[in-house]
């Protein structure tokens, strides 16, 4: 299932790579209020693709959920339109779901253009539930490393057992963009589902091709997601509250100085307010990576928002 909100140049190329997969599958494109020719060209050039259209711009989570609801297969696969997969990607990705009944989700290896550096091998999260792409920026040869601990797959390229997906309700549509995949990973782990990773399943991720990098839009929505997660999981009532508070102050103020606006801070405030009164969620210890200390956490955040490079 591919969510898209324009950029047919990316979507068309993504579909071309999926057409070469070694495993039979059904492709669903959830067109999220595109204002260009994307939907029309998909319908005309890819008649086998199931197209779900929304006239209004929905959250990333809502677009994915709509696409997932249309599918009938035992596996829900999410794929960003700026990810180009090797021919055996899908076959390798879903293998753990077929081999182990308690596996609920599977992560793959996403590499940066040039295929020398890792973009992510799933997600990891520190004790304050700050999430990061695992092993980002490291050489591809290190993709099989087991630390930091895997929380679950990154939503840009992930496989989910439909039973598990439906049990927890899919992605949380209150989060417009960013961290919805981490939230889903935590809810799946809390429900007793395991997470697997297959470094041999490889996709090339162009990275921020749709929303840009370090835009005010991006920083505001990332801030919203962070504030929402902090309150929804009651992080500020846990023993990790002092570290979480100190980290968020550093990050929000640092962003305000660098960007000369309050997008990150206002997003956090809005996200915190949005989670008011909602049922508390639990983050199981086995899904977290306590080895990520505060200093490393701050360094990882700088890496996320630094300008992207490729080898």
RARA-V691134 format. One record per residue. N is the residue number from 1. PHI is phi in whole degrees, -180 to 180 (999 if undefined). PSI is psi in whole degrees, 0 to 359 (NA if undefined). Layout:
# RARA-V691134
n=(N N)
phi=(PHI PHI)
psi=(PSI PSI)
This chain:
# RARA-V691134
n=(1 2 3 4 5 6 7 8 9 10 11 12 13 14 15 16 17 18 19 20 21 22 23 24 25 26 27 28 29 30 31 32 33 34 35 36 37 38 39 40 41 42 43 44 45 46 47 48 49 50 51 52 53 54 55 56 57 58 59 60 61 62 63 64 65 66 67 68 69 70 71 72 73 74 75 76 77 78 79 80 81 82 83 84 85 86 87 88 89 90 91 92 93 94 95 96 97 98 99 100 101 102 103 104 105 106 107 108 109 110 111 112 113 114 115 116 117 118 119 120 121 122 123 124 125 126 127 128 129 130 131 132 133 134 135 136 137 138 139 140 141 142 143 144 145 146 147 148 149 150 151 152 153 154 155 156 157 158 159 160 161 162 163 164 165 166 167 168 169 170 171 172 173 174 175 176 177 178 179 180 181 182 183 184 185 186 187 188 189 190 191 192 193 194 195 196 197 198 199 200 201 202 203 204 205 206 207 208 209 210 211 212 213 214 215 216 217 218 219 220 221 222 223 224 225 226 227 228 229 230 231 232 233 234 235 236 237 238 239 240 241 242 243 244 245 246 247 248 249 250 251 252 253 254 255 256 257 258 259 260 261 262 263 264 265 266 267 268 269 270 271 272 273 274 275 276 277 278 279 280 281 282 283 284 285 286 287 288 289 290 291 292 293 294 295 296 297 298 299 300 301 302 303 304 305 306 307 308 309 310 311)
phi=(999 -116 -83 -146 -136 121 61 -61 -58 -74 -63 -61 -68 -60 -64 -62 -69 -66 -66 -99 -67 -82 -110 -59 -164 -113 -99 -119 -110 -100 -81 -101 67 -60 -108 -123 -90 -54 -62 -63 -71 -63 -61 -83 -96 -131 -63 -81 -80 -86 -108 -113 -115 -126 -74 -96 -80 -96 -68 -56 -62 -65 -63 -67 -63 -63 -65 -64 -66 -76 -69 -125 -74 -78 -127 -104 -114 -101 -148 -68 -75 -105 -117 -113 -99 -66 -58 -97 -58 -66 -59 -71 -63 -88 -56 -63 -69 -80 -90 -132 -61 -91 -78 -102 -151 -138 -103 -122 -97 -104 -115 -82 -52 103 59 -105 -119 -78 -90 -169 -128 77 -119 -131 -143 -83 -68 -96 69 -76 -102 -143 -69 -65 63 -60 88 -84 -62 -58 -61 -98 -66 -90 -64 -97 -117 -73 -62 -76 -89 171 -78 -79 -64 -69 -163 -153 -121 -131 -67 -59 -58 -69 -55 -72 -60 -95 89 68 -76 -79 -75 -71 -93 -71 -162 78 72 -66 -72 -66 -59 -64 -59 -67 -68 -66 -67 -65 -83 97 -87 -86 -123 -122 -136 -126 -64 -77 -90 -119 -132 -97 -106 -67 84 53 -73 -93 -98 83 -128 62 -76 -62 -58 -62 -68 -67 -71 -64 -65 -57 -61 -66 -63 -64 -64 -57 -82 -64 -102 53 -62 -75 -107 -100 -70 -93 -58 -58 -66 -61 -63 -61 -65 -67 -63 -61 -67 -66 -69 -62 -65 -64 -69 -69 -93 61 -154 -114 -59 -68 -69 -64 -64 -62 -63 -65 -66 -62 -66 -64 -87 -62 81 -84 -61 -71 -107 -109 -109 -65 -59 -68 -95 -107 -116 -64 -69 -83 -80 -63 -62 -66 -61 -65 -65 -66 -66 -62 -65 -63 -98 -73 -58 -80 -134 -133 -78)
psi=(126 116 140 150 43 192 64 333 321 312 317 318 321 316 325 319 322 329 342 8 147 350 128 145 167 131 129 128 123 100 115 74 36 139 18 203 11 305 317 318 325 313 325 319 342 71 338 348 135 122 126 123 142 129 329 155 113 172 159 318 316 319 318 318 321 316 318 324 332 330 158 355 168 349 135 121 125 139 123 152 355 26 126 119 144 156 330 11 307 316 316 322 317 354 317 330 328 335 330 111 334 0 123 339 156 134 155 182 119 131 157 160 136 338 28 332 149 134 316 153 71 197 152 163 139 184 344 7 24 124 149 151 123 136 19 134 352 161 148 331 342 13 340 2 146 352 137 162 141 128 318 184 154 137 346 339 100 153 138 138 128 323 316 315 312 327 318 357 19 204 149 113 353 339 116 318 146 134 357 330 323 316 317 318 317 320 323 317 322 332 0 6 141 162 138 164 139 93 341 347 109 134 149 122 118 325 117 30 336 313 353 184 127 30 161 322 311 313 325 314 325 321 318 312 321 315 321 313 318 318 321 328 9 39 324 357 5 176 350 4 314 316 317 315 313 318 316 325 313 314 313 317 320 319 321 321 314 316 346 39 177 28 315 319 313 326 317 317 316 320 320 315 323 330 0 131 357 153 140 140 155 140 106 142 326 348 355 158 86 345 347 102 178 317 315 323 316 321 321 323 321 322 324 320 1 156 140 146 161 153 NA)
